[in-house]
């Protein structure tokens, strides 16, 4: 009975530690990948790509990069370009991150209209 309590206490500590660790990993991946995309990828003139969120699995083997594109009609084109270069982007990320294993990246285009409107409002404020 004592061993069960020790295991459950250790698991409780691990469980409370994991969400904080994943949040830090998500932020790190978001920051590094945004810098890599900014330097290495070229999109059409006037296309703005924003990484909205990073979702890493608990086992840290995969991470989904959720991004939006303005204007909306260029979203599929940007997704296609990122997926075509995913191996190269993964290699850059592997070199930059000091964690093991580095999660494999996947891209997901956010098609939520509310997010698109918010990005458009920000762009209009910057223009004016």
Secondary structure in CASP SS format (residue, H / E / C, confidence):
PFRMAT SS
TARGET T0000
AUTHOR 0000-0000-0000
METHOD secondary structure of the structure
MODEL  1
X C 1.00
X H 1.00
X H 1.00
X H 1.00
X H 1.00
X H 1.00
X H 1.00
X H 1.00
X H 1.00
X H 1.00
X H 1.00
X H 1.00
X H 1.00
X H 1.00
X H 1.00
X H 1.00
X H 1.00
X H 1.00
X H 1.00
X H 1.00
X H 1.00
X H 1.00
X H 1.00
X H 1.00
X H 1.00
X H 1.00
X H 1.00
X H 1.00
X H 1.00
X H 1.00
X H 1.00
X H 1.00
X H 1.00
X H 1.00
X H 1.00
X H 1.00
X H 1.00
X H 1.00
X H 1.00
X H 1.00
X C 1.00
X C 1.00
X C 1.00
X C 1.00
X C 1.00
X C 1.00
X C 1.00
X E 1.00
X E 1.00
X E 1.00
X E 1.00
X E 1.00
X E 1.00
X E 1.00
X E 1.00
X E 1.00
X C 1.00
X C 1.00
X C 1.00
X C 1.00
X C 1.00
X E 1.00
X E 1.00
X E 1.00
X E 1.00
X E 1.00
X E 1.00
X E 1.00
X E 1.00
X E 1.00
X C 1.00
X H 1.00
X H 1.00
X H 1.00
X H 1.00
X H 1.00
X H 1.00
X H 1.00
X H 1.00
X H 1.00
X H 1.00
X H 1.00
X H 1.00
X H 1.00
X C 1.00
X H 1.00
X H 1.00
X H 1.00
X H 1.00
X H 1.00
X H 1.00
X H 1.00
X H 1.00
X H 1.00
X H 1.00
X H 1.00
X C 1.00
X C 1.00
X C 1.00
X C 1.00
X C 1.00
X C 1.00
X C 1.00
X E 1.00
X E 1.00
X E 1.00
X E 1.00
X E 1.00
X E 1.00
X C 1.00
X C 1.00
X C 1.00
X H 1.00
X H 1.00
X H 1.00
X H 1.00
X H 1.00
X H 1.00
X H 1.00
X H 1.00
X H 1.00
X H 1.00
X H 1.00
X H 1.00
X H 1.00
X H 1.00
X H 1.00
X C 1.00
END
